Structures are given as structure tokens and as C-alpha cells.
């Protein structure tokens, strides 16, 4: 493997690591929104039950 191939592999490894971090952050953000919506729906349903 010559130096150019090593540089390309190193650059691709950094890019893959960055993409992995972006995906993790995105997954966490979606999870937080999903939990927030579920809590709000649960509180709304609980409030509805109490109002009946």
C-alpha cells in the first residue's frame, strides 16, 4: 500500500467516524422527541380520564 492509499483510508476512517457521531446524535434527538410526545399524550389521556 503506498502513501496515497494510506491517506485515503485514514481520511475515510475519519469521515466514517464523523458520520457515526452524526447518526448517534440524530437517533438521540429522535428518541427525546418520541419520549416527549409519549409523555404529553399520556398526560393528556390521564387528564381526560380525571375530567370524566
Backbone atoms as SQL, in Angstrom:
CREATE TABLE atoms (id INTEGER PRIMARY KEY, chain TEXT, resi INTEGER, resn TEXT, atom TEXT, x REAL, y REAL, z REAL);
INSERT INTO atoms VALUES
  (1, 'A', 1, 'UNK', 'N', 0.852, -1.160, 0.000),
  (2, 'A', 1, 'UNK', 'CA', 0.000, 0.000, 0.000),
  (3, 'A', 1, 'UNK', 'C', 0.902, 1.229, 0.000),
  (4, 'A', 2, 'UNK', 'N', 0.698, 2.101, -0.963),
  (5, 'A', 2, 'UNK', 'CA', 1.532, 3.299, -0.991),
  (6, 'A', 2, 'UNK', 'C', 0.947, 4.388, -0.093),
  (7, 'A', 3, 'UNK', 'N', 1.628, 5.490, 0.006),
  (8, 'A', 3, 'UNK', 'CA', 1.234, 6.570, 0.929),
  (9, 'A', 3, 'UNK', 'C', -0.127, 7.147, 0.571),
  (10, 'A', 4, 'UNK', 'N', -0.436, 7.252, -0.697),
  (11, 'A', 4, 'UNK', 'CA', -1.720, 7.811, -1.116),
  (12, 'A', 4, 'UNK', 'C', -2.867, 6.925, -0.638),
  (13, 'A', 5, 'UNK', 'N', -2.720, 5.614, -0.767),
  (14, 'A', 5, 'UNK', 'CA', -3.761, 4.703, -0.306),
  (15, 'A', 5, 'UNK', 'C', -3.963, 4.824, 1.204),
  (16, 'A', 6, 'UNK', 'N', -2.864, 4.972, 1.940),
  (17, 'A', 6, 'UNK', 'CA', -2.971, 5.117, 3.398),
  (18, 'A', 6, 'UNK', 'C', -3.692, 6.411, 3.751),
  (19, 'A', 7, 'UNK', 'N', -3.367, 7.493, 3.063),
  (20, 'A', 7, 'UNK', 'CA', -4.035, 8.778, 3.325),
  (21, 'A', 7, 'UNK', 'C', -5.530, 8.680, 3.026),
  (22, 'A', 8, 'UNK', 'N', -5.864, 8.008, 1.949),
  (23, 'A', 8, 'UNK', 'CA', -7.270, 7.844, 1.577),
  (24, 'A', 8, 'UNK', 'C', -8.000, 7.032, 2.644),
  (25, 'A', 9, 'UNK', 'N', -7.395, 5.940, 3.091),
  (26, 'A', 9, 'UNK', 'CA', -8.015, 5.109, 4.128),
  (27, 'A', 9, 'UNK', 'C', -8.165, 5.878, 5.438),
  (28, 'A', 10, 'UNK', 'N', -7.146, 6.665, 5.806),
  (29, 'A', 10, 'UNK', 'CA', -7.228, 7.471, 7.026),
  (30, 'A', 10, 'UNK', 'C', -8.349, 8.500, 6.921),
  (31, 'A', 11, 'UNK', 'N', -8.441, 9.159, 5.780),
  (32, 'A', 11, 'UNK', 'CA', -9.490, 10.167, 5.581),
  (33, 'A', 11, 'UNK', 'C', -10.866, 9.525, 5.624),
  (34, 'A', 12, 'UNK', 'N', -11.021, 8.354, 4.996),
  (35, 'A', 12, 'UNK', 'CA', -12.305, 7.654, 5.009),
  (36, 'A', 12, 'UNK', 'C', -12.667, 7.206, 6.422),
  (37, 'A', 13, 'UNK', 'N', -11.672, 6.818, 7.207),
  (38, 'A', 13, 'UNK', 'CA', -11.937, 6.418, 8.591),
  (39, 'A', 13, 'UNK', 'C', -12.454, 7.602, 9.399),
  (40, 'A', 14, 'UNK', 'N', -11.875, 8.770, 9.195),
  (41, 'A', 14, 'UNK', 'CA', -12.323, 9.977, 9.901),
  (42, 'A', 14, 'UNK', 'C', -13.738, 10.339, 9.459),
  (43, 'A', 15, 'UNK', 'N', -14.004, 10.263, 8.173),
  (44, 'A', 15, 'UNK', 'CA', -15.340, 10.568, 7.652),
  (45, 'A', 15, 'UNK', 'C', -16.367, 9.602, 8.232),
  (46, 'A', 16, 'UNK', 'N', -16.026, 8.315, 8.258),
  (47, 'A', 16, 'UNK', 'CA', -16.949, 7.319, 8.827),
  (48, 'A', 16, 'UNK', 'C', -17.215, 7.577, 10.305),
  (49, 'A', 17, 'UNK', 'N', -16.193, 7.963, 11.038),
  (50, 'A', 17, 'UNK', 'CA', -16.361, 8.263, 12.466),
  (51, 'A', 17, 'UNK', 'C', -17.284, 9.464, 12.656),
  (52, 'A', 18, 'UNK', 'N', -17.082, 10.493, 11.833),
  (53, 'A', 18, 'UNK', 'CA', -17.927, 11.684, 11.927),
  (54, 'A', 18, 'UNK', 'C', -19.379, 11.349, 11.575),
  (55, 'A', 19, 'UNK', 'N', -19.581, 10.554, 10.550),
  (56, 'A', 19, 'UNK', 'CA', -20.937, 10.159, 10.164),
  (57, 'A', 19, 'UNK', 'C', -21.596, 9.346, 11.267),
  (58, 'A', 20, 'UNK', 'N', -20.830, 8.502, 11.923),
  (59, 'A', 20, 'UNK', 'CA', -21.358, 7.695, 13.020),
  (60, 'A', 20, 'UNK', 'C', -21.807, 8.591, 14.173),
  (61, 'A', 21, 'UNK', 'N', -21.006, 9.596, 14.484),
  (62, 'A', 21, 'UNK', 'CA', -21.367, 10.537, 15.549),
  (63, 'A', 21, 'UNK', 'C', -22.638, 11.299, 15.185),
  (64, 'A', 22, 'UNK', 'N', -22.741, 11.735, 13.928),
  (65, 'A', 22, 'UNK', 'CA', -23.941, 12.454, 13.481),
  (66, 'A', 22, 'UNK', 'C', -25.172, 11.563, 13.622),
  (67, 'A', 23, 'UNK', 'N', -25.045, 10.308, 13.230),
  (68, 'A', 23, 'UNK', 'CA', -26.171, 9.383, 13.298),
  (69, 'A', 23, 'UNK', 'C', -26.593, 9.153, 14.744),
  (70, 'A', 24, 'UNK', 'N', -25.620, 9.025, 15.638),
  (71, 'A', 24, 'UNK', 'CA', -25.930, 8.821, 17.059),
  (72, 'A', 24, 'UNK', 'C', -26.675, 10.020, 17.624),
  (73, 'A', 25, 'UNK', 'N', -26.196, 11.223, 17.320),
  (74, 'A', 25, 'UNK', 'CA', -26.856, 12.438, 17.800),
  (75, 'A', 25, 'UNK', 'C', -28.268, 12.524, 17.239),
  (76, 'A', 26, 'UNK', 'N', -28.426, 12.200, 15.975),
  (77, 'A', 26, 'UNK', 'CA', -29.751, 12.223, 15.356),
  (78, 'A', 26, 'UNK', 'C', -30.685, 11.214, 16.008),
  (79, 'A', 27, 'UNK', 'N', -30.185, 10.021, 16.287),
  (80, 'A', 27, 'UNK', 'CA', -31.001, 8.994, 16.942),
  (81, 'A', 27, 'UNK', 'C', -31.429, 9.436, 18.334),
  (82, 'A', 28, 'UNK', 'N', -30.523, 10.066, 19.067),
  (83, 'A', 28, 'UNK', 'CA', -30.852, 10.552, 20.411),
  (84, 'A', 28, 'UNK', 'C', -31.911, 11.644, 20.328),
  (85, 'A', 29, 'UNK', 'N', -31.767, 12.538, 19.371),
  (86, 'A', 29, 'UNK', 'CA', -32.726, 13.633, 19.208),
  (87, 'A', 29, 'UNK', 'C', -34.115, 13.080, 18.895),
  (88, 'A', 30, 'UNK', 'N', -34.188, 12.102, 18.017),
  (89, 'A', 30, 'UNK', 'CA', -35.474, 11.495, 17.672),
  (90, 'A', 30, 'UNK', 'C', -36.054, 10.788, 18.892),
  (91, 'A', 31, 'UNK', 'N', -35.229, 10.102, 19.658),
  (92, 'A', 31, 'UNK', 'CA', -35.699, 9.404, 20.849),
  (93, 'A', 31, 'UNK', 'C', -36.260, 10.386, 21.879),
  (94, 'A', 32, 'UNK', 'N', -35.590, 11.504, 22.067),
  (95, 'A', 32, 'UNK', 'CA', -36.062, 12.501, 23.027),
  (96, 'A', 32, 'UNK', 'C', -37.424, 13.036, 22.594),
  (97, 'A', 33, 'UNK', 'N', -37.572, 13.311, 21.298),
  (98, 'A', 33, 'UNK', 'CA', -38.861, 13.790, 20.801),
  (99, 'A', 33, 'UNK', 'C', -39.942, 12.731, 20.985),
  (100, 'A', 34, 'UNK', 'N', -39.620, 11.487, 20.728),
  (101, 'A', 34, 'UNK', 'CA', -40.596, 10.409, 20.869),
  (102, 'A', 34, 'UNK', 'C', -41.039, 10.274, 22.327),
  (103, 'A', 35, 'UNK', 'N', -40.108, 10.357, 23.252),
  (104, 'A', 35, 'UNK', 'CA', -40.449, 10.267, 24.673),
  (105, 'A', 35, 'UNK', 'C', -41.307, 11.467, 25.073),
  (106, 'A', 36, 'UNK', 'N', -40.946, 12.650, 24.627),
  (107, 'A', 36, 'UNK', 'CA', -41.702, 13.858, 24.962),
  (108, 'A', 36, 'UNK', 'C', -43.141, 13.761, 24.449),
  (109, 'A', 37, 'UNK', 'N', -43.314, 13.309, 23.226),
  (110, 'A', 37, 'UNK', 'CA', -44.663, 13.162, 22.664),
  (111, 'A', 37, 'UNK', 'C', -45.442, 12.110, 23.440),
  (112, 'A', 38, 'UNK', 'N', -44.826, 11.010, 23.781),
  (113, 'A', 38, 'UNK', 'CA', -45.494, 9.954, 24.540),
  (114, 'A', 38, 'UNK', 'C', -45.925, 10.460, 25.920),
  (115, 'A', 39, 'UNK', 'N', -45.066, 11.233, 26.577),
  (116, 'A', 39, 'UNK', 'CA', -45.406, 11.783, 27.897),
  (117, 'A', 39, 'UNK', 'C', -46.573, 12.753, 27.768),
  (118, 'A', 40, 'UNK', 'N', -46.528, 13.629, 26.778),
  (119, 'A', 40, 'UNK', 'CA', -47.623, 14.576, 26.591),
  (120, 'A', 40, 'UNK', 'C', -48.937, 13.867, 26.292),
  (121, 'A', 41, 'UNK', 'N', -48.900, 12.859, 25.455),
  (122, 'A', 41, 'UNK', 'CA', -50.123, 12.099, 25.160),
  (123, 'A', 41, 'UNK', 'C', -50.627, 11.379, 26.410),
  (124, 'A', 42, 'UNK', 'N', -49.723, 10.818, 27.182),
  (125, 'A', 42, 'UNK', 'CA', -50.105, 10.142, 28.420),
  (126, 'A', 42, 'UNK', 'C', -50.724, 11.101, 29.420),
  (127, 'A', 43, 'UNK', 'N', -50.125, 12.282, 29.569),
  (128, 'A', 43, 'UNK', 'CA', -50.687, 13.278, 30.480),
  (129, 'A', 43, 'UNK', 'C', -52.051, 13.753, 29.993),
  (130, 'A', 44, 'UNK', 'N', -52.182, 13.925, 28.702),
  (131, 'A', 44, 'UNK', 'CA', -53.475, 14.322, 28.139),
  (132, 'A', 44, 'UNK', 'C', -54.534, 13.271, 28.383),
  (133, 'A', 45, 'UNK', 'N', -54.185, 12.026, 28.196),
  (134, 'A', 45, 'UNK', 'CA', -55.133, 10.934, 28.426),
  (135, 'A', 45, 'UNK', 'C', -55.496, 10.845, 29.906),
  (136, 'A', 46, 'UNK', 'N', -54.503, 10.980, 30.767),
  (137, 'A', 46, 'UNK', 'CA', -54.744, 10.936, 32.205),
  (138, 'A', 46, 'UNK', 'C', -55.651, 12.098, 32.619),
  (139, 'A', 47, 'UNK', 'N', -55.404, 13.275, 32.092),
  (140, 'A', 47, 'UNK', 'CA', -56.255, 14.437, 32.368),
  (141, 'A', 47, 'UNK', 'C', -57.670, 14.219, 31.879),
  (142, 'A', 48, 'UNK', 'N', -57.799, 13.617, 30.721),
  (143, 'A', 48, 'UNK', 'CA', -59.117, 13.322, 30.167),
  (144, 'A', 48, 'UNK', 'C', -59.869, 12.359, 31.070),
  (145, 'A', 49, 'UNK', 'N', -59.159, 11.343, 31.582),
  (146, 'A', 49, 'UNK', 'CA', -59.797, 10.377, 32.486),
  (147, 'A', 49, 'UNK', 'C', -60.249, 11.059, 33.786),
  (148, 'A', 50, 'UNK', 'N', -59.437, 11.952, 34.299),
  (149, 'A', 50, 'UNK', 'CA', -59.805, 12.652, 35.534),
  (150, 'A', 50, 'UNK', 'C', -60.986, 13.602, 35.318),
  (151, 'A', 51, 'UNK', 'N', -61.096, 14.161, 34.143),
  (152, 'A', 51, 'UNK', 'CA', -62.167, 15.111, 33.850),
  (153, 'A', 51, 'UNK', 'C', -63.510, 14.411, 33.648),
  (154, 'A', 52, 'UNK', 'N', -63.496, 13.133, 33.398),
  (155, 'A', 52, 'UNK', 'CA', -64.758, 12.405, 33.169),
  (156, 'A', 52, 'UNK', 'C', -65.479, 12.128, 34.418);
